[in-house]
């Protein structure tokens, strides 16, 4: 999709709050729906990013429809609502679009009636249960004595019809072996929540993201997963089908160019990058200067140091 022919408002990696007031007002009037990432944009772990709640709440007061769109598959939607409200965000369950929820809805939409092997957090099994789908696999599963014994003792569940891979702090060689074994059956569906390489955090650590786990499983299985999270179009299609959405009047806010911004570019949304999470100013600048189209697709329309910087310019 050609973003230049679809967007209502067009810029290229512009610091929004350094523009004249009339330009900021024009930008604010150019969208009705806001899709905002959470980790790195609204909060880091359990700490809100300064001013983010006030901006989101003001957007709602201005009549914007706001969706919290997260690749995080470790919480059910009810838990996201509790977390958001604890940080003073105005938020209801229908505002939350998480990848655990999307994975469950995806299988339900296909009339899936078998069982799922889950590589991921408890939230995945909980969201599956809420749509009537049974699952196994959540929790620690490591080599106890020797992998030879694991092979000899393993009995594949004949009812498994899908493998879902999400963020899993208990990911192990055993889980990779079981997932790949189930996926050796071409009739077993392979679903991934998202392809994030790293998770944002408050420390100077590299926290591997779900994408690293999916790569391990797909390498072993020699299968490609269907990804429900950003930047793949399923997440946008789901919102459009469930709630209605005009791409030209939709704003995607994120901290990661290769998921949040790329989703916006692919779907013809306005795009706003905040520098409070993964992508740095240097990385975004290099992409803008690149001659490669795949790099240019990762360049946002506007950027802010943090979402809270917008508050002073909102009516």
N, C-alpha and C positions, 0 to 999 in steps of 0.2 A: 504494500500500500504506500502510495506517495504522500508523505506527510505534508508537503508544501501545497498540495491540492486539496487537502481536507481540513486543515486547522483554521480556526477562526482568527487566531492571533499568532503572529509569526515573529520569533526572535531566534537568536542562536547564541547560547551560553552567555547570557547577559545577566549582570548582577541587578536583580529587580529593584532593590531598594535604593539604588543609585540613579534610577530613572526619574524624570519629572513626575510630579503627582498625577498629572492627567494620563500619563502612560500606565502608571500603576493602577489607576482607576479603570482604565480601558481593559487592562489584563484581568482585573477582578471581575469585570462584567462579561468576560468572554467565556465563562464556564458556569454550569449549573450543578455538575456532579464532580465530586472530589474522590479519587481513589488514593489513599495514603498508606504507604508502608508504615510499619510500627517500630521495630527494632532499628535504632540508628536515626530515626526521624522524630518519633514521639517520645521514646524512652530508650535507655540503655539498661538492660536487665530489669531491675526493680526501681530504677531512678528515672523520674521524668526529665526530659530535656527542657531547660528553662524556656518558658513562654509557649511551649507547644500546646498545652491544654487550652490556654486562653485563645490561641489562634483557631484551633479546631472548633471550640465552642462558639466563637464569633462567626465562623463560617456557617455554622448551623443556624445561628440567629439571623444571618443574612439570607436564609432560605436555601442554602446549598445542601444538596444531599451528599452526606459524607459516608464513605465505606472504609473501614479499617481492613486493608488488604495485605495479609501477611503470609510469607512462605513458612513461617514457624508451624511445625506439625506436632508440637509437644504439649499443646493445650486444647481442650475443647472450647467451643465458643462461649459457654457460660463462664469459664475461667478467664477468658480474655475480657469479658464484660466486667467481672469483678476487679481485675487488675486495672483496667482503664478507669473505672469509677473511683478506685482507691487513689488514683493520681489526678482526680478531679476532671477527667474527660466526661462529657455527656455522651453516653454510649448505650445502645440497646443491642439485643442479640442479633437482630436482622442487619445491624451495621457491620457485623464481623464476617469477613470472608477469609477463612483459614484453609490451609492445604489439607489438614486432616478431614475437615468438613467436605472439601471439594472431592477428595479421593472417595469418600463414602458416597457422595451424591453421584459421582461418575459411575461407579459400579451399579448403584441402584437404577440409574437411567438406562443401563444396558440390560435390565432385567436379571441381574446376577443373583443366583440362588444357591451357590455353593459356599465353600469356606475359604477364608483368606489366610495366607501365611504372612505375618507382619514382621518386618524388620523396622522397628520404630518404637516410639513412646506409647504409653498407655492411652493417650488421647486418640490415637488412630483406632484402637480396638473399641474405645468408647463411642466414637462417632459412627463406626460401622454398626455397633449394637443398636444405636438410635435409629438406624434405617433397616434394622432387622437382619443384619448380616453377621454371622459368627466368624471368629478368628482365633488363631493361635500364634505363639511365637514371642509375645511381649515379655521382656524381662531378661535377666542374665542367662546366657547359654554358652558356656565355655568348655574347653577340654577338661575333663575331670581326672582321668588317669593317663590315657594316651589317645591320639586321634584314631589309631587302629581300632581301639575299643569303641570309639564313637561311631565309626563306620559299621562295625559289626552289630551294634545295638540299635542303630537308627532304623525306624520303620516309617516309611513315607505315608502320610495320611492321604488315602485315596479320594477324599472329598475336597482337597484343595483345588480351587479353580482360579486363584489369582495370588500374586505376590505383590505386596505394597511395600516400598522402601521409603522411609523417612528418616528424620534425625533420630539416632539411637546411641545413647551413651553406653550401652552394653554391646555394641557391635563387636562381633568376634569372627574368628575363622570358621567356627561351627555354624554360625548364622549364615555366613556367605555360602558355605557348602550346602546347607539345606535349601536356601533360596535358589541357588543355581540348579540344584537337583530337581526341584519342583518346576523350574522354568525350562528344563530340558524337554518337557511336554509342550509342544507348540500351542496346544489349546488352553494352556494356563496364561491368563492375562498378566502383564508386567506393568505396574503403575508406580511412578515415582512422584513424590510430593513436589520437589524442586531441585534445581541444580546449583544452588549457592555453594561456592568454593569455601567461603569462610563465614563465620557468624560474628557480628559486631559485638564488642565488649568494652568495658571501661578500663581495661588493663592493656599493657603492652605485650599481649600474648596473641598467638595465632590459634584461633579456635576453628578446627576443621568443620566445614558445613556439610549438609546433607549430600551435596554433589559428590563429595569424595567417597561416600558410602555407595552411592548409586553406581559410580564408575567401577568400584571393586566388584559389585554384583554383576553388572552388565558385561564386564570383562570375563568373569568366570562363566557366565551363562551364554555369552555370545548372542545376546538379545538386546534390542533397544527398547527402553521403557516409554510409556505414554506419560508425559509430565503434565500435571494439572496446575502447577504454580507458575509464577512469573519466571521468564518472559513469554511463556507459551500462551497461545490465544485462548485456550480453554477457559481460563479464569475470567477473561473479558467477555467471552461468549456467554458464560454462565450468568454473569451480572446482567448482561443485556437481555437475556431470555427471561430471567426471573423478575427484573425490576424495570427494564426499559432503560436505554441509554443512547444519547446522541454523541458519537465519538468526537464530533467537532466542538462540542460544548462540555467536554470532560477533561479534567486536569488530573494527571498522575504525578504524585509527589513521592520521591524516594531518595535513598542515600547510596544507591548502587546502580551504576550505569548499565551493566550487562544484564540486569533483571528488570528493575523498575523503569528506567528510561527506555530501554529497548522495547519493553511491552508497550509503552506509550507511543513510540515511533511506529511500531508495527500496526498499531490500531488507530493511528491518526489522532491521538490525544494531544492536548497541551502537556508539556513536561516541565517539572521543576525538580532540580537536584538540591539537596541540602548536604552540606559538608560536615555534618555531625556524626557520620557513620563510616562506611567503608571507602567510598570513592574520594580521592583527594583532588584538590584544585589542580595540581600538576598533572595528574592522570587525565582529567577532563580536558585540560588545555591541550595536551598532546593529541587527544582524539580529535579535537576541533581542527588542529593543524594538519592532520593526516589527510592524504589524498585517497585513502581507501574508503569505499562506501560503507563497508561493514563497521569501520571505526566511526564514521560520521553518523551512523544510525544510533550511536551511543551518546551523542552530544545532546544535552537538554536545551530547551528553549531559554530557560532562566535558571538562576541558582541563587541560593542564600547561604550564609554561614550556618545558620540554624533557622528552623521554621519560626521561632519566636521573634525573629527580626522583622517579620511582616506585621506584627501587631500594631505598631505605631502608625501604619499606613492604611489601616482598615477603618471604614466608616461604620 
